[in-house]
Amino acid sequence: MNCHKIIQSLEASHFAKIINNGTWLETHSHIYAKEIKETVFLLFLIAEEKENMEDIRALIAQFDNINNIGKQEPKQILFYLSIKKKYDLHYLKKFMKVED
């Protein structure tokens, strides 16, 4: 699975593309975000200059609102996964299906 397929999947799943104007991420990172609970967001961070699986990170983080993503650091990071291999995506999928 390549970066372009992941981006297409995120866009099809209604993730918002956020412009990175803050200092807590690399300058040329693409941010895709979706609110999964009130003030809690699932984020995918993709480095712009390199398009391989080693440059994708998934986070579940708390922000005041979606407009703060890409401008400020999160209030809290609840989950972090560096996606290096295809099976890492399966791990994330399993994690997301856990019920309260």
GROMACS elastic network, one bead per residue, 0.5 to 0.9 nm:
[ bonds ]
;  ai    aj funct       b0    kb
    1     4     6  0.83899   500
    1     5     6  0.65267   500
    1     6     6  0.73232   500
    1    53     6  0.81165   500
    1    85     6  0.89600   500
    1    86     6  0.67862   500
    2     5     6  0.55446   500
    2     6     6  0.65283   500
    2     7     6  0.88868   500
    2    51     6  0.76238   500
    2    52     6  0.66199   500
    2    53     6  0.67957   500
    3     6     6  0.51077   500
    3     7     6  0.61688   500
    3     8     6  0.86354   500
    3    46     6  0.80844   500
    3    51     6  0.58755   500
    3    52     6  0.63099   500
    3    53     6  0.67627   500
    3    55     6  0.88711   500
    3    56     6  0.81284   500
    4     7     6  0.50896   500
    4     8     6  0.61648   500
    4     9     6  0.85752   500
    4    51     6  0.82486   500
    5     8     6  0.50765   500
    5     9     6  0.61335   500
    5    10     6  0.86315   500
    6     9     6  0.50407   500
    6    10     6  0.61778   500
    6    11     6  0.86516   500
    7    10     6  0.50697   500
    7    11     6  0.61773   500
    7    12     6  0.85354   500
    7    32     6  0.84585   500
    7    46     6  0.88998   500
    8    11     6  0.51756   500
    8    12     6  0.60954   500
    8    13     6  0.85635   500
    9    12     6  0.50543   500
    9    13     6  0.61329   500
    9    14     6  0.88411   500
    9    15     6  0.89801   500
   10    13     6  0.50178   500
   10    14     6  0.65266   500
   10    15     6  0.54600   500
   10    16     6  0.83892   500
   10    32     6  0.72493   500
   10    33     6  0.87830   500
   10    44     6  0.86081   500
   11    14     6  0.52381   500
   11    15     6  0.54014   500
   11    16     6  0.72739   500
   11    17     6  0.80187   500
   11    32     6  0.82762   500
   12    15     6  0.75234   500
   13    34     6  0.89149   500
   14    33     6  0.87721   500
   14    34     6  0.73384   500
   15    32     6  0.56295   500
   15    33     6  0.51881   500
   15    35     6  0.85818   500
   15    42     6  0.88918   500
   15    43     6  0.86202   500
   16    31     6  0.81430   500
   16    32     6  0.54024   500
   16    33     6  0.52144   500
   16    34     6  0.63307   500
   16    66     6  0.89690   500
   17    30     6  0.72999   500
   17    31     6  0.57962   500
   17    33     6  0.65717   500
   18    30     6  0.70178   500
   18    31     6  0.51271   500
   18    32     6  0.59465   500
   18    33     6  0.70679   500
   18    66     6  0.86621   500
   18    67     6  0.84367   500
   18    69     6  0.70695   500
   18    70     6  0.64378   500
   19    22     6  0.89530   500
   19    29     6  0.84601   500
   19    30     6  0.69523   500
   19    31     6  0.67847   500
   19    69     6  0.83889   500
   19    70     6  0.60459   500
   19    71     6  0.84531   500
   20    23     6  0.82981   500
   20    25     6  0.75678   500
   20    26     6  0.84238   500
   20    27     6  0.69683   500
   20    28     6  0.74780   500
   20    29     6  0.66741   500
   20    30     6  0.69149   500
   20    31     6  0.68984   500
   20    69     6  0.77594   500
   20    71     6  0.65504   500
   21    25     6  0.89101   500
   21    27     6  0.77946   500
   21    69     6  0.88533   500
   21    70     6  0.53948   500
   21    71     6  0.50979   500
   21    72     6  0.84150   500
   22    25     6  0.68745   500
   22    26     6  0.88327   500
   22    27     6  0.80439   500
   22    69     6  0.83622   500
   22    70     6  0.52602   500
   22    72     6  0.57706   500
   22    73     6  0.77444   500
   23    26     6  0.72759   500
   23    27     6  0.74253   500
   23    70     6  0.82480   500
   23    71     6  0.74276   500
   23    72     6  0.75649   500
   23    73     6  0.80331   500
   24    27     6  0.88371   500
   24    70     6  0.81570   500
   24    71     6  0.83197   500
   24    72     6  0.72367   500
   24    73     6  0.59111   500
   25    28     6  0.82953   500
   25    29     6  0.68916   500
   25    45     6  0.87333   500
   25    70     6  0.78906   500
   25    73     6  0.86558   500
   26    29     6  0.56173   500
   26    47     6  0.76217   500
   27    47     6  0.88208   500
   28    46     6  0.86665   500
   28    47     6  0.62291   500
   28    48     6  0.54177   500
   28    49     6  0.72504   500
   29    45     6  0.62839   500
   29    46     6  0.54683   500
   29    48     6  0.54662   500
   29    49     6  0.84364   500
   30    44     6  0.80276   500
   30    45     6  0.57104   500
   30    46     6  0.50560   500
   30    47     6  0.62243   500
   30    48     6  0.64299   500
   31    43     6  0.67009   500
   31    44     6  0.58112   500
   31    46     6  0.65556   500
   31    47     6  0.89108   500
   31    69     6  0.83839   500
   31    70     6  0.73724   500
   32    42     6  0.81880   500
   32    43     6  0.55513   500
   32    44     6  0.51515   500
   32    45     6  0.66211   500
   32    46     6  0.83731   500
   33    41     6  0.62934   500
   33    42     6  0.56379   500
   33    44     6  0.65792   500
   33    45     6  0.88735   500
   33    66     6  0.77942   500
   33    69     6  0.81519   500
   34    40     6  0.85655   500
   34    41     6  0.54075   500
   34    42     6  0.53680   500
   34    43     6  0.67000   500
   34    66     6  0.82261   500
   35    38     6  0.69290   500
   35    39     6  0.69016   500
   35    40     6  0.58178   500
   35    42     6  0.63445   500
   35    43     6  0.88296   500
   35    65     6  0.88455   500
   35    66     6  0.76545   500
   36    39     6  0.80960   500
   36    40     6  0.59033   500
   36    41     6  0.54619   500
   36    42     6  0.64957   500
   36    60     6  0.88502   500
   37    40     6  0.50339   500
   37    41     6  0.69692   500
   38    41     6  0.81904   500
   38    62     6  0.87849   500
   38    65     6  0.86146   500
   39    61     6  0.84152   500
   39    62     6  0.55675   500
   39    63     6  0.54752   500
   39    64     6  0.56571   500
   39    65     6  0.57855   500
   39    66     6  0.78412   500
   40    60     6  0.68749   500
   40    61     6  0.56752   500
   40    63     6  0.64328   500
   40    64     6  0.84779   500
   40    65     6  0.84581   500
   40    78     6  0.89236   500
   41    59     6  0.79880   500
   41    60     6  0.55585   500
   41    61     6  0.54560   500
   41    62     6  0.61802   500
   41    63     6  0.74023   500
   41    65     6  0.89279   500
   41    66     6  0.79719   500
   42    58     6  0.72558   500
   42    59     6  0.58044   500
   42    61     6  0.66566   500
   42    62     6  0.89942   500
   43    57     6  0.80678   500
   43    58     6  0.56258   500
   43    59     6  0.50394   500
   43    60     6  0.61355   500
   43    61     6  0.74720   500
   44    56     6  0.68666   500
   44    57     6  0.56648   500
   44    59     6  0.64525   500
   44    60     6  0.89382   500
   45    55     6  0.79126   500
   45    56     6  0.56477   500
   45    57     6  0.51122   500
   45    58     6  0.63839   500
   45    59     6  0.80539   500
   46    50     6  0.85606   500
   46    51     6  0.81124   500
   46    55     6  0.57805   500
   46    57     6  0.66999   500
   47    50     6  0.59654   500
   47    51     6  0.71809   500
   47    52     6  0.89431   500
   47    55     6  0.54901   500
   47    56     6  0.68655   500
   48    51     6  0.69386   500
   48    55     6  0.86005   500
   50    53     6  0.89602   500
   50    54     6  0.86643   500
   50    55     6  0.67424   500
   51    54     6  0.82484   500
   51    55     6  0.68613   500
   51    56     6  0.87527   500
   52    55     6  0.59088   500
   52    56     6  0.77827   500
   52    84     6  0.85030   500
   53    56     6  0.57753   500
   53    82     6  0.89939   500
   53    83     6  0.62571   500
   53    84     6  0.51447   500
   53    85     6  0.64948   500
   53    86     6  0.80219   500
   54    57     6  0.82248   500
   54    82     6  0.73826   500
   54    83     6  0.62074   500
   54    85     6  0.77011   500
   55    82     6  0.79286   500
   55    83     6  0.74781   500
   55    84     6  0.76259   500
   56    81     6  0.87291   500
   56    82     6  0.63145   500
   56    83     6  0.54587   500
   56    84     6  0.73989   500
   57    80     6  0.72867   500
   57    81     6  0.57213   500
   57    83     6  0.56317   500
   57    84     6  0.86667   500
   58    79     6  0.79184   500
   58    80     6  0.58010   500
   58    81     6  0.51141   500
   58    82     6  0.64045   500
   58    83     6  0.72398   500
   58    92     6  0.82845   500
   59    77     6  0.70602   500
   59    78     6  0.74082   500
   59    79     6  0.53597   500
   59    81     6  0.64262   500
   59    82     6  0.87707   500
   60    76     6  0.87735   500
   60    77     6  0.61269   500
   60    78     6  0.53665   500
   60    80     6  0.66560   500
   61    74     6  0.61035   500
   61    75     6  0.74039   500
   61    76     6  0.56563   500
   61    78     6  0.54317   500
   61    79     6  0.69774   500
   61    80     6  0.86485   500
   62    65     6  0.83963   500
   62    74     6  0.56070   500
   62    75     6  0.54377   500
   62    76     6  0.52175   500
   62    77     6  0.64528   500
   62    78     6  0.75570   500
   63    66     6  0.69266   500
   63    67     6  0.87298   500
   63    68     6  0.65348   500
   63    69     6  0.68919   500
   63    72     6  0.84482   500
   63    73     6  0.80366   500
   63    74     6  0.51864   500
   63    75     6  0.56456   500
   63    76     6  0.75563   500
   64    67     6  0.82058   500
   64    68     6  0.67121   500
   64    69     6  0.87728   500
   64    74     6  0.83247   500
   64    75     6  0.77641   500
   65    68     6  0.57704   500
   65    69     6  0.74572   500
   66    69     6  0.55145   500
   66    70     6  0.88781   500
   67    70     6  0.78259   500
   67    71     6  0.77940   500
   68    71     6  0.52806   500
   68    72     6  0.56412   500
   68    73     6  0.81362   500
   68    74     6  0.82420   500
   69    72     6  0.61348   500
   69    73     6  0.74699   500
   69    74     6  0.74310   500
   70    73     6  0.77220   500
   72    75     6  0.87474   500
   73    76     6  0.84085   500
   74    77     6  0.65573   500
   77    80     6  0.72709   500
   81    88     6  0.79974   500
   81    92     6  0.78248   500
   82    88     6  0.79228   500
   83    86     6  0.75204   500
   83    87     6  0.84910   500
   83    88     6  0.54634   500
   83    89     6  0.67867   500
   84    87     6  0.84570   500
   84    88     6  0.67182   500
   84    89     6  0.89060   500
   85    88     6  0.55262   500
   85    89     6  0.75585   500
   86    89     6  0.56126   500
   86    90     6  0.72165   500
   87    91     6  0.64592   500
   87    92     6  0.88118   500
   88    91     6  0.50070   500
   88    92     6  0.63738   500
   88    93     6  0.86849   500
   89    92     6  0.50712   500
   89    93     6  0.62083   500
   89    94     6  0.87077   500
   90    94     6  0.62452   500
   90    95     6  0.86172   500
   91    94     6  0.51520   500
   91    95     6  0.62074   500
   91    96     6  0.87056   500
   92    96     6  0.61727   500
   92    97     6  0.87657   500
   93    96     6  0.51953   500
   93    97     6  0.64634   500
   94    97     6  0.52983   500
   94    98     6  0.68314   500
   95    98     6  0.56413   500
   96    99     6  0.82886   500
